Amino acid sequence: MRKLCLAMAMAGMLASGLAHAQSTLRVGLQDDPDVLDPTRARTFVGRIVFASLCDKLVDITPDLKFVPQLAQSWSTSPDNKTLTFKLRPDAVFHDGTPIDAAAVKANLDRARTLPDSNRKSELATVASVDAPDASTVVLHLSEPDASLLSQLSDRAGMMISPASFDKDPGGKPVCSGPYQFKERVQNDRIVLEKFPKYWDAANYHFDRVVFTPIPDNTVRLNNLRAGDLDIIERVAPSDAKAVKDDANLRLAPVTGLGFQSISVNLGNGARANNPLAKDKRVRQAFDLAIDRDVLNQVIGEGQYQPAYQPFPPASFAYNKSFEHAGRDPKKAQALLKEAGFDRVKFEITFGNNTTMQQVFELVQAMGAEAGFDITLRPVEFASLQSSLARGDFEVGQSGWSGRVDPSGNIHQYLSCKGNLNDGKFCDPQADKLLNDARAEPDPAKRRAMYDQVLTVMQEQRPIIYLFYLPWTFGTQKKLEGFVPYPDGLIRLKGVSLARK
């Protein structure tokens, strides 16, 4: 609570009372974002901040259609190997420099080549980028890529000022969105201020946006109920009724595109030397120890639909035949004995918030009944991302907020060179299928390829999926114009606080 009060005191220095309420939007996040550089970022909460801070080439609608943002239009060549964008002429970065084709090319080239870029695999099919004139950007592809436009509607398509590339863009981003960076206090607040030269500034009604990370679900909700926050993301299922029943609040849920999962470290550093890494039968046994239905009922209260694959039910790549019912601890124990173990010890590293603590305590108890002695290692969310990237985990929490195209839910995590393949799983057959599926425009043919990948995953179990992620927002009832999107981001265009 002290953290929130400090953030609010700082945010309100220039105003008070009703004037303060009208000029500042206060957002409660479940976690603290990592770096605020879209090329290097990994976290979902970072994407929420980016939605106000950094424009993309294209955006999506609530029904998952692509719409213009920095690009006014786009076209694809007949062979699907050239993608051409026409940029809007009136957009500038927060340092006042124009967002022209040269700047877009510089951003895409940086995302493709920066050593610690997490966008490399998203843009792997981009062979080169041309800027024939100030308003035209041409992407030349090594092969057709049905997922590319989807990738460019997210961090791969976000633009920062090229002048800021060597000036700490992760700590002091100079971006392109309706709000510009003001300050950040780690684990306390991120403050954005309205950018008056934004091309669509008239449709953004807050002078300032303050993001406050509050990992405790109860504290986050209590601050909303007290009026200290205007919106919170990821209302806990157990709190949904309290929001519904509060006359001053509104519950705004939407079905998401992503999943919550567990990744096994198969070959990333010294901590890959564990029984789950060495034998697929141990991973299969661990999967059989987990009852997704219980996770859904006990923690999700019916909102955490069980997941056995990376594709949500709304995706054309989803295949129900890869699901299985309940858990089977006896079969899990038999697999362990077959692999030469009576019991197996390992550690799960996860982000320390209320919901994940509950999830993994339940997984720990389920595992114990099936022959697993699990140690829990809760860490701050940003520390989790660092641990995953450097291989400092045996088994780690690995959630994903989801993408419109199915490739965005699987390629980065399972392809041999995927930037989010933290466990370093690499199967040549699956790798070829993932690349071929990305290049194939026919959804039916793509699904057949993804079915083959899922078959490999059923056998190898490098990632164990737990449940699909719903996005449930709680807002002040006086907040008008807010629409939840399936990608979970908070878009502020047209959003305002009603005057009393």
C-alpha positions in Angstrom: 0.0 0.0 0.0 2.9 2.3 0.8 4.2 1.8 -2.7 0.9 2.8 -4.3 0.6 5.9 -2.1 4.0 7.1 -3.1 3.2 6.6 -6.8 -0.1 8.5 -6.4 1.5 11.3 -4.4 4.0 11.8 -7.2 1.4 11.5 -9.9 -0.8 14.1 -8.2 1.8 16.8 -7.6 0.3 19.1 -10.3 -3.4 18.5 -9.4 -5.8 17.4 -6.8 -9.4 16.4 -6.2 -11.6 16.0 -9.3 -9.0 17.8 -11.5 -6.5 15.0 -10.5 -9.0 12.3 -11.3 -9.6 13.7 -14.8 -5.9 14.2 -15.6 -4.3 11.0 -14.5 -5.3 7.4 -15.2 -4.0 4.9 -12.6 -3.4 1.3 -13.7 -2.6 -1.6 -11.4 -0.4 -4.3 -12.9 0.1 -7.8 -11.6 3.9 -7.7 -12.2 6.7 -5.2 -12.8 7.7 -5.1 -16.5 11.3 -5.9 -17.7 13.2 -3.5 -20.0 11.1 -0.9 -21.9 12.8 -1.6 -25.2 10.3 -3.5 -27.4 13.2 -5.3 -29.2 14.6 -6.8 -26.0 11.4 -7.1 -23.9 9.8 -10.4 -22.8 7.0 -9.6 -20.4 3.2 -9.4 -20.9 2.9 -6.4 -18.5 5.6 -4.6 -20.6 3.3 -5.0 -23.6 0.5 -3.3 -21.6 2.8 -0.3 -21.0 4.0 -0.4 -24.7 0.3 -0.1 -25.9 0.4 3.5 -24.7 4.1 4.2 -25.2 5.1 2.7 -28.6 3.0 2.6 -31.8 3.3 -0.3 -34.2 3.1 -0.6 -37.9 -0.4 -2.2 -37.6 -2.8 -3.0 -34.7 -5.7 -5.3 -34.2 -9.4 -4.9 -33.5 -11.3 -6.7 -30.7 -12.4 -9.3 -33.3 -8.7 -9.8 -34.3 -8.7 -8.0 -37.6 -5.6 -6.0 -38.7 -6.0 -2.2 -38.9 -3.6 0.7 -39.7 -1.5 2.4 -37.1 1.8 3.8 -38.2 1.2 2.2 -41.6 -1.8 3.5 -43.4 -1.9 0.6 -45.9 0.0 -2.5 -46.9 0.1 -5.0 -49.8 1.7 -8.4 -50.5 3.3 -9.5 -53.8 1.7 -12.4 -55.8 4.4 -14.8 -54.6 3.9 -13.7 -50.9 7.6 -12.8 -50.6 7.4 -9.0 -50.6 5.4 -7.0 -48.0 5.1 -3.2 -48.7 3.9 -0.6 -46.2 2.8 2.9 -46.9 3.4 5.1 -43.8 1.2 7.9 -42.4 2.9 11.3 -43.1 2.1 12.9 -39.8 3.7 10.7 -37.2 6.8 11.7 -35.2 8.8 10.1 -32.4 8.8 11.6 -28.9 12.0 13.5 -29.7 10.3 15.2 -32.6 12.0 13.3 -35.4 9.8 11.9 -38.2 8.7 8.3 -38.3 9.7 7.8 -41.9 10.7 4.8 -43.9 14.4 5.2 -43.0 13.5 5.0 -39.3 11.2 2.0 -39.8 14.0 0.2 -41.7 16.5 1.1 -38.9 14.1 -0.4 -36.3 13.4 -3.6 -38.2 17.1 -4.1 -38.9 17.9 -3.6 -35.3 15.3 -6.1 -34.2 16.8 -8.6 -36.7 20.4 -8.2 -35.7 20.8 -6.9 -32.1 22.6 -9.7 -30.2 20.1 -9.8 -27.4 17.0 -9.1 -29.5 14.0 -11.3 -28.6 12.4 -10.4 -32.0 14.9 -12.3 -34.2 12.9 -15.4 -34.6 9.7 -13.4 -35.2 11.4 -11.7 -38.1 13.5 -14.6 -39.3 11.9 -14.7 -42.7 12.8 -11.0 -43.4 15.8 -11.1 -45.7 16.2 -7.4 -46.1 14.3 -4.1 -45.7 14.3 -1.2 -48.2 13.1 2.4 -47.9 12.7 3.6 -51.5 11.1 6.8 -50.4 10.1 8.5 -47.1 6.7 6.9 -47.0 7.4 3.4 -48.4 8.9 0.4 -46.5 9.5 -2.8 -48.4 10.2 -6.1 -46.6 11.8 -8.8 -48.8 11.2 -12.3 -47.4 13.3 -15.4 -47.8 10.1 -17.4 -48.0 6.4 -16.7 -47.6 5.4 -16.0 -44.0 1.7 -16.1 -43.1 2.5 -15.0 -39.5 4.5 -11.9 -40.3 1.7 -9.3 -40.2 0.6 -10.7 -36.8 4.2 -10.3 -35.5 4.3 -6.7 -36.8 1.1 -5.9 -34.9 3.1 -6.4 -31.7 6.6 -5.7 -30.4 8.4 -6.6 -33.7 6.5 -3.8 -35.3 7.0 -1.2 -32.5 9.1 1.8 -33.4 11.5 3.8 -31.2 13.6 6.7 -32.3 16.9 5.6 -34.0 18.6 8.5 -32.2 17.9 6.6 -28.9 19.4 3.3 -30.0 22.7 3.9 -28.1 21.1 5.9 -25.2 19.6 3.3 -22.9 16.3 2.6 -24.8 15.4 0.0 -22.2 15.6 2.5 -19.3 14.6 5.7 -21.0 12.6 4.8 -24.1 12.0 7.4 -26.8 9.0 5.9 -28.5 6.1 6.7 -30.9 2.8 6.3 -29.1 0.2 8.7 -27.6 2.1 8.9 -24.3 5.8 9.5 -23.7 8.1 8.2 -21.0 8.5 10.4 -17.9 10.1 8.3 -15.2 10.4 4.8 -13.7 11.0 3.6 -10.2 11.7 -0.2 -10.3 9.0 -2.2 -8.7 7.1 1.0 -7.8 5.8 2.9 -10.8 6.1 3.8 -14.5 4.9 7.2 -15.4 3.9 8.3 -18.9 2.8 11.8 -20.0 0.6 12.7 -23.0 2.6 13.5 -26.1 1.0 16.6 -27.7 2.4 16.0 -31.2 0.9 12.5 -31.5 -1.0 12.1 -34.7 -4.2 11.1 -33.0 -3.8 13.1 -29.7 -7.4 14.3 -29.7 -8.6 10.8 -29.0 -6.5 10.4 -25.8 -8.0 12.1 -22.8 -5.6 11.7 -19.9 -2.6 13.9 -19.3 -0.7 11.2 -17.4 -0.8 7.5 -17.0 0.7 5.8 -14.0 1.4 2.0 -14.0 1.9 0.5 -10.5 2.9 -3.1 -10.1 1.0 -4.9 -7.2 1.6 -8.6 -7.3 -0.8 -9.3 -4.4 -4.3 -9.8 -5.9 -6.1 -8.7 -2.7 -4.0 -5.5 -2.4 -4.6 -4.7 -6.1 -8.3 -5.2 -5.7 -8.5 -3.2 -2.5 -6.8 -0.2 -4.1 -9.4 -0.4 -6.9 -12.3 -0.5 -4.5 -10.8 2.4 -2.5 -10.7 4.5 -5.6 -6.8 4.6 -5.7 -6.7 2.8 -9.0 -8.9 3.3 -12.1 -8.2 -0.1 -13.7 -6.6 -3.3 -12.7 -5.6 -6.2 -15.0 -6.0 -9.9 -14.2 -8.7 -9.8 -11.5 -8.3 -13.1 -9.6 -11.2 -15.5 -10.3 -12.0 -15.5 -6.6 -12.4 -11.7 -6.7 -14.6 -11.5 -9.8 -17.8 -11.7 -7.7 -16.6 -8.9 -5.4 -16.1 -6.6 -8.4 -19.4 -7.5 -9.9 -21.2 -6.8 -6.7 -19.6 -3.4 -6.1 -21.8 -0.6 -7.4 -18.8 1.6 -8.2 -16.9 -1.0 -10.2 -17.2 -2.9 -13.5 -15.9 -6.3 -14.4 -14.6 -6.5 -18.0 -13.6 -10.1 -19.0 -12.5 -11.3 -22.4 -11.3 -14.7 -23.7 -7.6 -14.6 -24.3 -5.2 -16.0 -26.9 -2.5 -17.3 -24.6 -1.6 -20.0 -22.1 0.1 -20.7 -18.8 2.7 -23.5 -19.0 5.8 -25.0 -17.5 9.1 -25.3 -19.5 11.7 -27.9 -18.7 15.4 -27.0 -19.0 16.7 -29.5 -21.5 20.0 -27.9 -22.4 20.5 -24.4 -21.2 23.4 -24.3 -18.8 24.4 -26.3 -15.8 20.9 -26.6 -14.4 19.8 -28.7 -17.4 21.4 -31.6 -15.6 18.2 -32.9 -13.9 16.1 -36.1 -14.3 13.4 -34.3 -16.3 16.0 -33.2 -18.8 17.5 -36.6 -19.2 14.5 -38.8 -19.8 11.2 -38.0 -21.6 9.4 -40.6 -19.5 10.0 -38.5 -16.4 8.5 -35.5 -18.2 5.6 -37.6 -19.3 5.1 -38.7 -15.7 5.1 -35.2 -14.4 2.5 -34.2 -17.0 0.3 -37.1 -15.8 0.7 -35.9 -12.2 -1.1 -32.7 -12.9 -4.9 -32.4 -12.9 -5.8 -29.3 -14.9 -9.5 -29.7 -14.0 -8.6 -29.2 -10.3 -6.5 -26.1 -11.1 -9.5 -24.8 -13.0 -11.9 -25.5 -10.2 -9.9 -24.6 -7.1 -7.9 -21.6 -8.4 -9.6 -20.6 -11.6 -13.2 -21.0 -10.3 -14.1 -22.2 -13.8 -12.2 -19.5 -15.7 -8.9 -21.4 -16.3 -9.8 -23.7 -19.1 -7.4 -26.7 -19.1 -4.7 -26.6 -21.8 -2.7 -29.4 -23.4 -1.4 -27.5 -26.4 -0.2 -23.9 -27.2 -3.2 -23.1 -29.5 -6.4 -21.7 -27.9 -9.8 -23.1 -28.9 -10.5 -20.1 -31.1 -7.4 -20.9 -33.3 -7.8 -22.9 -36.5 -4.7 -24.9 -35.3 -6.4 -26.1 -32.2 -7.0 -29.9 -32.1 -9.1 -31.3 -29.3 -7.8 -34.8 -29.9 -4.6 -33.9 -28.1 -6.4 -33.4 -24.8 -6.6 -36.1 -22.1 -8.8 -36.5 -19.1 -7.7 -35.8 -15.6 -4.5 -37.1 -14.1 -3.1 -40.6 -13.7 -0.6 -40.8 -10.7 -0.4 -44.6 -11.0 0.7 -44.4 -14.6 3.1 -41.6 -13.6 4.7 -43.8 -10.9 5.0 -46.6 -13.4 6.8 -44.4 -15.9 9.2 -43.2 -13.2 10.0 -46.8 -12.3 10.5 -47.6 -15.9 13.0 -44.7 -16.1 14.8 -46.1 -13.0 13.4 -43.8 -10.3 11.4 -44.3 -7.2 11.1 -40.6 -6.6 12.4 -37.5 -8.5 13.5 -34.2 -7.0 13.4 -31.0 -8.9 12.8 -27.2 -8.5 10.1 -25.0 -10.1 11.0 -21.3 -10.5 8.1 -19.0 -10.9 7.0 -15.4 -10.7 6.0 -14.5 -7.1 2.4 -13.3 -7.3 -0.7 -14.6 -5.5 -2.2 -16.7 -8.3 1.1 -18.4 -9.4 1.9 -19.2 -5.7 -1.4 -21.0 -5.5 -1.0 -22.8 -8.8 2.4 -24.2 -8.0 1.6 -25.1 -4.4 -1.2 -27.3 -5.9 1.2 -28.7 -8.6 3.7 -29.5 -5.8 1.0 -31.4 -3.8 -0.2 -33.3 -6.9 3.4 -34.2 -7.9 4.1 -35.5 -4.4 1.3 -38.1 -4.8 2.9 -39.3 -8.1 6.5 -39.6 -7.0 7.9 -36.1 -7.3 9.5 -34.1 -4.5 9.2 -30.5 -5.8 10.9 -27.5 -4.3 9.3 -24.1 -5.1 11.5 -21.1 -5.9 9.4 -17.9 -6.1 11.2 -14.9 -7.5 10.2 -11.4 -8.7 8.7 -11.5 -12.1 11.6 -9.6 -13.8 14.1 -12.0 -12.1 12.1 -14.9 -13.5 12.6 -13.6 -17.0 16.3 -13.2 -16.5 16.6 -16.7 -14.9 14.8 -18.3 -17.9 16.9 -16.5 -20.4 20.2 -17.5 -18.9 19.2 -21.1 -18.0 19.1 -20.6 -14.3 16.2 -23.0 -13.7 15.3 -26.7 -13.8 11.6 -26.2 -14.5 10.2 -22.7 -15.0 6.9 -20.9 -15.3 6.4 -19.9 -18.9 3.3 -18.0 -19.7 2.4 -16.4 -23.0 -0.2 -13.8 -23.7 -0.9 -15.1 -27.2 -0.9 -13.9 -30.8 -3.5 -13.8 -33.6 -1.6 -16.2 -35.8 -0.8 -19.7 -34.4 2.8 -19.4 -35.3 3.1 -16.7 -32.7 2.1 -19.2 -29.9 4.6 -21.9 -30.8 7.5 -20.9 -33.0 9.5 -18.8 -30.6 9.1 -21.4 -27.9 9.9 -24.6 -29.8 11.9 -23.9 -32.9 15.6 -24.6 -32.5 16.6 -21.0 -32.7 13.4 -19.5 -31.1 14.3 -16.5 -28.9 12.0 -17.7 -26.1 13.0 -21.3 -26.3 14.5 -21.1 -22.8 14.8 -24.9 -22.3 16.7 -25.3 -25.6 14.4 -28.0 -27.0 15.5 -28.8 -30.6 13.9 -31.5 -32.7 14.8 -31.4 -36.4 11.5 -32.8 -37.6 9.4 -30.4 -35.5 11.7 -27.5 -36.5 11.2 -28.1 -40.2 7.4 -28.4 -39.6 7.3 -25.1 -37.7 9.1 -23.3 -40.5 7.1 -24.9 -43.2 3.8 -24.1 -41.4 4.8 -20.5 -41.2 5.4 -20.3 -44.9 2.2 -22.1 -45.9 -0.8 -19.8 -46.6 -3.5 -22.5 -46.6 -4.9 -22.9 -43.0 -5.9 -26.5 -43.5 -2.4 -27.5 -44.6 -0.9 -25.5 -41.8 -3.1 -27.3 -39.3 -1.9 -30.6 -40.6 1.7 -29.6 -40.0 0.9 -28.3 -36.5 -0.8 -31.6 -35.7 2.5 -33.3 -36.5 4.4 -30.9 -34.2 1.9 -31.6 -31.4 2.5 -35.3 -31.9 6.2 -34.7 -31.3 5.4 -32.6 -28.3 3.1 -35.2 -26.8 6.0 -37.6 -26.9 8.8 -35.3 -25.8 6.9 -32.9 -23.4 9.5 -30.1 -23.4 6.6 -27.8 -22.3 3.7 -28.8 -20.2 0.6 -26.7 -20.7 -1.7 -25.9 -17.8 -4.5 -23.6 -18.8 -5.6 -20.9 -21.2 -5.4 -17.4 -20.0 -8.6 -15.3 -19.6 -8.1 -11.5 -19.4 -10.3 -10.1 -16.7 -10.2 -6.4 -16.0 -11.7 -4.4 -13.1 -12.4 -0.8 -13.6 -14.1 2.1 -11.9 -17.7 2.3 -13.3 -17.1 6.0 -14.2 -14.3 4.9 -16.6 -16.0 5.2 -20.1 -14.9 3.7 -23.4 -12.7 0.9 -22.2 -12.9 -2.2 -24.4 -11.0 -5.4 -23.4 -9.0 -7.1 -26.2 -8.2 -10.8 -26.6 -4.5 -10.0 -26.5 -4.9 -8.5 -23.0 -3.5 -5.1 -23.7 -5.0 -1.9 -22.4 -5.8 0.5 -25.2 -6.7 4.0 -24.2 -8.0 5.5 -27.4 -11.4 7.1 -26.5 -11.2 6.1 -22.8 -12.2 8.8 -20.3 -13.5 9.3 -16.8 -17.1 10.5 -16.6 -17.5 13.9 -14.9 -19.9 13.9 -12.0 
